[in-house]
Amino acid sequence: MAVTEKFKDFNASRVPLQGSNLIEASAGTGKTYSIAILMLRLILEKQLLVKEVLMVTFTKAAVAELEERIRLFVRTAYKYVQGEEIADGTIMQLVDEAMENLGVEHVESLLRDAVLFLDETSVLTIHSFCQQTLTQFAFETKQLFGAETLQDTSAVLQDEVNKFWRKEVTTLPSELLEYLIGAGLSRASILNVVREHLGGKHYMSFREDEEYSYCEDDHKEILQMLRQLKATEDDLRQCLVEHLDERAEEIQQLAMGNSYAKKSLQAHFGDSEALLSAIVSKKSTGYIQKLFPDLLERHDECDDAAEKWNGEVYKVISRFNCMAIGQISRGIREYKMQSNQMSFDDMIVNLHEALVVRDQYQLVVGLREKYKAVFIDEFQDTDDLQYAIFQKAFGEDTILFYIGDPKQSIYAWRKADIETYFEAFRQAGQRYSMNTNYRSSAGFIASMNLFFQPVEGFDTFYFQGAADSIDYIQVESPVNNTKGELLKNGLADIPMSIIGKPNKDAISEGVAAQVMALLDDETYSILKNGKERPVRPSDIGILVRKNSEGQAIKRILSKYNIPAVTIGDTKVLKTEEAVELLYILDAMLNISLSTINRALLSPLTGLSIEDVLLLNEEQATERFGLYKSTWEKNGIYNALMDFISDFKVQQNLLEGQVENGERIITNLYQLVELFHKVQSSKILNPQELLSWLKRGIDGMETEGDEYLQRVESDEEAVKIVTIHKSKGLEYNIVLAPYLDFTFFEKREIFSFKHPELKKYVSAVKRELTDTDMVLISAQEEQENRRLLYVTITRGVYKCFIYKNTGRRNSTLETFTQVLKNADQSLIALEEGLEIPEDYSFRKGAQAWKPFVPEGEVDFKLVQQNWTRMSYSRLNVQHERSAKYVYRKHSGYEEFIFNQLQRGANTGNMLHFLFETINFTDSERWNDKIDAAIKRFAPRYQEDLPAMLHTLLSHAMNAVIPFDSAAFSLAGVNYTKRIHELEFDFTVPSFNPYHLRSLSSEGMSVDVHAPGSMEGLMNGKIDLFFEHEGKYYVLDWKSNYLGDTLEDYSQDQIALAMNENNYHLQYLLYTLAVKKYLQTRLPDFDYSRDFGGVVYMFLRGVRAGQATGIYVQKPSEDTIGKLEGLLSSDVI
């Protein structure tokens, strides 16, 4: 069957909404858009509720993107049915057809309900879906109630490995232990084997039904056998050396008679052992084989004896590995049972057990009643267990769409199984393909088609004629492709370049040189919609396979001052900043001059040895004693923030001569936040937290998204991204170094999909046959080609591919050999550029020539003091006057003053509630309260739902006391409010301290900022709403000011406004809103249209009263003065 005959063309507006369907969506073909269109059709045509549609994808980022798109499309459709103009023709067509079939009122009702209940949309990761199902159907799945998620299993695994090592390994006879350790047995090797096995890659030697153990008699027997084998090997080798001694003169004469042998052996005459080693090292050469056949034959006997000894030793190690798997698996299971915890893998296994293995009928019925339509996104990343779950639950009587691209299946190390995709392909009722690329320019699409299919019948993805295979289908450009193109010297540049360099270092330099040329060479520009502009740093993506490769390129770019950020899989606990904080924490906990000096001699403080020696030792010791006291009483966050403030860490990193200061700051604050979270969630004392950090630096505590290194500020920077992280992203210009993938044999453990066992297995090379090695090599080559595909298809206009000419038989060479005679107008073979002498990229005028911005964007990098500013960045932290004194209350007063915890989690929960409830309809609050509790306070007290309902009622019905007209939030319709309104506006160079001039009687404005600043002013407004023709800004505050209503009187909250510097915050917010409204209301009048700002201190807010509420309308003169200091245009 021809490739194109396997699939029908996919049209999201017309595909039947029935049965099981598989959609193969090539890169850039609008998969997320299509899913959102299908969701809209389900609402309009099948009249499904949003909660009746399940969408499963495989990363949190994909969940966020998909949910955002669905929300946008549903709201856009609702606007259209209400008579507003929209731009999307497909949505217009779907709504028009629905109104014609169902009537305008019915369609408006469907969409209104969909908008109201968007928070019930089920867009979940696979683990979230499994967890939710196990919780909801706990009886059917035989789950323990209240089970918690064990997010990080590494510490438990390490503890069990340590137990096994102490019990089984350290008790061995010393001679046997020496043999085993010499052959590679170690704690780390056992940890690797067990981790792979528990991660789903079955250790090939392990049998579930076998009990593995060794007793003392076994040890003696093994040791005796190994001694005998070792003695045999030693005897043979000694005999061989003695044979050389006896024939020394003869061997020397033979060697001297051959020029090659003379050159390689003469230096070793007189030392038989060295001579033997030299002969053996050259045994593959013809002259050695001809001169010394008898010596080689006798040496082979020695090798055979050594191999026999090694084989027996490895049998012992393999059995120890199997023992470890059995004992450690049991230990981890017992730990999870005793602590009532489940790992992420357990969720999938447990649901599979209930659905597939035990065939729980009621569970299937319950899931099908709950979800009438199901989408499995990124399906190529699914494994066999996950597919079996979806197929059992939704394979019948459900609208089911599997959507993915097998060409982008690059997670074999995470058990993503291409065989599962083939199985789904065979079982799908209908198969569709998406082959119109909306991401890339027409020229680049043509070059990709040529690259991946250079000649007819080319085996793009290396399936060698297998019945199940992945084929490259030529992708098409849209009829009206408006992407534009990259110009060079005013003409369209060749869309793909393959550049040869002799080695990795030359490739790194070549990549940097090309980036320099793109940014500083005026011959390059981007043409789009008739407008030409220079190339910016943010247009460029450099894609690498390993984090270390990205760091190497970033070092070169940083050397020449080119702004660049790395986006990869680096763990923040593996950074240098984690080590620096370890020293600081150690000094706080174990106070001595040596620990303090080590902590202070750090890039964080910028102190030199001379600076540290000049410090007053008594004062330094006292200061670290205070940090320790703060840590013990108020937590690690406060202790570290005190240290950062005392030693001006942020100022040093931003203003000092510190390379990558912004990167260091990002890591620093992420680590501080992580320490706080771990200390709070695990309830660790200081010593335990220090031990946890040490384990983390050693790589034992790094599971979960919070451990991934965050990206520093990247608005105008070259992105250096790992290929795996780049999936789903796009870059105008892609540079792809290091694509010369080859099969690497020299490693400890191999993992692969075993065709007979039909599952992933792990094994050491000694256990593998030649057939196994061929299979492993083929599977890795297939994945390498898919990595090539993912890399190149990220591009919009151009891709520079770098080839290592010194590396043979690579994945890339398979393509470049065939492309030697390719159309040079689509793919050019080039030598590449060299870095110019004395080059230095300068931000500002010479970074790129001035350009006309698209839309309202007014942003470019200029001076070194450019930064992203916010209220938090400018704010000065004052001492709080409120002191917590416990007084016993009753009812709501007890809850709001004593039970409602202080801290970020409570604030986040309350923000979530205010963002999701309908202010005017209290009867529908309970669902939102339940969702908030489940997310933020799963172990809550029984009366928490009722108390939160009361809190919301007080907030909605409290009096907002503006002089012009008091009102309450209960009168604010949901269509008249925007939550988390984010703003950015550019700020030219100014001195932040000038903002202090905004202070007036009763209103203090304080500022902390180092020197002159410029850049973007950024912020998020909790609530922006309109009431009776006026626009207001509202900020929710859960601050604790005291435990009586008197503590929230107007005088007290006015004091809190000054202490917390909130006047600066609302002045900035007011200016942002003024700019926002000026762009949307042609006749905007500040005095008439702006109502003012509201600060609700929620603990003191009561229905029918104005306690806890601060209101203010800054004068127009004050805002004008602020605007004069921060004059710019809104982005």
Protein Blocks (a to p, Z undefined) as FASTA:
>chain_A
ZZklmpccddfklgccedjddddddehilmmmmmmmmmmmmmmmnopafklpccddfbfk
lmmmmmmmmmmmmmmmmmmmnopacfblklmmmmmmmmmmnojklmmmmmmmmmmmmmmp
ccddfklmmmmmmmmmmmmnopaehiacdfblklmmmmmmmmmmmmmmmmpcfklmmmmm
mnopafklmmmmmmmmmnopacfkbcfkbccdddfklmmmmmmmmmmmmmmmmmmmmmmm
mmmmmmmmmmmmmmmmpmklmmmmmmmgoiaklmmmmmmmmmmpmklmmmmmmmmmmmmm
mmmmmmmmmmmmmmmmmmmmmmmmmmmmmmmmmmmmmnopadfklmmmmmmmmmmmnopa
klmmmmmmmpmbdcdehkllpcfklmmmmmmmmmgopacdddddfklmcblmnopafklm
mmmmmmpmbdcddfbdfkbcfklmmmmmmmmmmbghiafkonnopabdcddddddddfbl
ckbpadeehiacdfbdcdddfbfklmmmmmmmmmmmmmmmmkbccdeehiacdddfklpc
cddfbfklmmmmmmmmmmnopacddddfbdfklpmklmmmmmmmmmmmmgcfklmmmmmm
cfklopafklmmmpcfklmmmmmmmmmmmmmmnojklmmmmmmmmnommmmmmmmccehk
lmmmmmmmmmmmmmmmmmmmnopafklmmmmmmmmmnopacgcjklpccdddfkbccddd
dfklmgopacfbacdehklccddfbbfbdcdddfklopacdddfklpcfklmmmmmmmmm
mmmmmmmmmmmmmpmkbccddddfkbghifklmmmmmmmmgcfklmccdebjaddehiac
dehjklpccdddehjbdcddfbfkbccddfklmpccdddfbdcdddddehjllmmmmmmc
cdjklmmmmmmmmmmmcfklmklmmmmmmmmmmmmmmpacfklmmmmmmmmmmmmmpccd
bfklgcdfklpcfklccehiacddddddddfklmmmmpcehiacddddehjaedjddddd
fbacdeehiacdddddfbdfbjcfklmgfklmmmmmmmnommmmmmmmmmmmmmmmmmmm
mklcfklmmnbdcdddfklgcehiaehiacddddfklmmmmmmmmgccdZZ
